Amino acid sequence: METGIQILEFALGLIILIILHEFGHFLAARALKIEVEEFGLGFPPRAMKLFRMWGTDFTLNWIPLGGFVRPKGENDPTVEGGLAAANPWKRLAVLFAGPGMNLLIALVLGAVLFYQMGKPVTDKVLITDIAAGSPAEQVGLAAGDLILAMNGIAINGQQTLQEQVSASLGKTTTLVYERDGQSYTVTLVPRENPPEGQGAIGIRMSSPTVPISIPEAIQQGASATAENITGLLQLPLRMMSGQASPEEGRLVGYRGMFEIYREIQSPLWFFMAISISLGVINLFPIPALDGGRILLTLPEIFFRRRVPPKFENALHMVGFALLLVLLIYVNLQDFINPIQLP
């Protein structure tokens, strides 16, 4: 029953993110007086027409790997009032609106998350869980304790604690912690070879939080969104330089994403990361993606010369076919070679 609920939550979250991406395109097109003929969930062939509203057919399609908006005259500049016939600035606005909507949603999710959990106090270490039979459990440490010092060294963050634990493996170690405003001192021995999935002293740690205002939550959400975007863009360079493993940069399909969703503690953070990925990857200059269409629009702005429509359409068709093959391959890999989560 629990797995079924998780699958439903996961699928619903992805569907909403896809719909919102396409809704960004839809809103921009309508705002610029460009008619939208179809708003599709999934890729063709069409399974059924759901309803018609504002002159647009809302449809459900058989290939459940995304969604699309089909503006009037999308690829034909001879269609008066269509997207392809609009000036390049209007086309760019419509193309940017989908990824922009995903990044905006990520910021909103981040703001809600930080408002709920508060602002992390990164110079303090909070114990969130204790492993059974671990040194931490044996000396009476518990979730909710704050670690103040180890071996006389003040703990001013998680990295400091990790460094002190690593330097104390197999040695009797003094640890000072705080509980309910009172400080206590215990001695323990960090394990050199802890059980799989456990640390040397057997704790899970985080940073304590303090309540924040809505403006502060928005600022934190924006900062987290920017950090995630930067990390995503830097990942290929980190992989090429050997700073990131191939497994870290591996593409995952629906099963892989669901496995990550099951393990992650915050669904909001998961969907924030997915929304950022949708926004950023769609801006990559790949034919059939928004970024590819944006790239082919730029010559008209800078050189006053348009890429021939027949060439552009053929490029997008090839790009779409290759992307579809890649999506199928990635999803098959999730079953043939499942991801290994830490």
Residue, then its C-alpha position, 0 to 999 in steps of 0.5 A: m500500500e505504501t509503495g502504491i501511494q509513493i508511486l501515485e505521489f511521484a507520478l502526479g508530481l512529475i505530471i504537474l511539473i510537465i504540465l507547468h512547463e508547457f503551461g509556461h509556453f501556453l501562457a506566453a503564446r496567448a499573451l502574445k496573441i499566438e493561437v495554441e491549437e493543442f496542449g498535449l500530455g504525453f507524446p503522439p499518437r493521440a489517445m484521446k481528446l480531453f476537452r477544448m478550452w480557449g480555442t485549444d484542444f487538451t489531449l492525452n497521448w500514448i507515449p508517456l515521456g513528456g508533453f507538448v504545446r502546439p501553437k498555430g503555424e509552429n513550423d510554417p512561417t506562411v501561416e498568418g498569426g502563427l508562431a513561426a510567422a511572429n517576430p523572433w523576439k516573440r518566438l524567443a519569449v514563447l520558447f523561454a517561457g517553458p524553462g522559465m516556468n520550471l525555474l520559477i516553480a523550483l524557486v517557489l518550492g524552495a521558498v516553501l521548503f525553507y519557510q517550513m524547515g527554517k534557515p539552517v544554522t550551518d555552524k552547529v551540528l544536530i544529531t537526527d538519527i542514531a544507529a542501533g548498537s553504535p558507539a553513539e547509542q552505547v553512550g546515550l546520544a539521541a536524536g535532537d542532541l547538539i554536538l559542541a566539541m570533540n577532543g577539546i576542539a569546538i565543532n563549528g560545522q559538519q565538516t569539522l566533526q567529520e575531520q575530528v571523527s576521521a582523526s580519532l578512529g579506533k581511539t578513545t574520544t571525548l565528546v561534548y553535546e547539548r540536550d535541553g540547554q544542558s551540556y554533557t560529556v561522554t567518551l566513545v571510540p569511533r569505529e574503523n570498520p563500521p557496518e555498511g550504511q553507518g558512520a564511525i560513531g553511528i549518527r546521522m547529522s544535519s544543521p539545526t534551523v531557526p524560523i524565517s520570514i517569507p522574504e527570507a524564505i524566498q531569498q533562500g529558495a532563490s539561492a538554493t535554485a541558483e546553487n542547483i543550476t550551477g551544480l548541474l551545469q558544472l557536472p559535465l566539467r567535473m566528470m571530464s576532470g575526474q572530480a565526479s564519477p560516471e555514476e554521479g552523472r548518469l542519466v536516470g529514467y522513471r524507475g531511477m527517479f522513483e528510487i531516488y524519490r523513495e530514499i530522499q527525506s524531502p519530496l519538496w526538495f526532490f521536485m525542486a531538483i527535478s523542476i530545475s533539471l527540466g528547466v536547464i536541460n530544455l535550454f540545452p542547444i539540442p534540436a527539438l528542445d527549447g534550447g535548440r529552437i532558441l539557437l536557430t532563432l538567434p541568426e534572425i536577430f543578429f544577422r537578419r537572416r532566417v534559418p530555412p524553415k525546411f532545414e530547421n524542421a528536418l533538424h528538429m524531427v531528427g533531434f526528436a527521434l534521437l531524443l526519443v531513442l535516448l529516453i527509451y534507452v535510459n528507461l531500459q537501463d534503469f531495469i537492466n542496470p539499476i542505479q546504486l544509491p548510497 
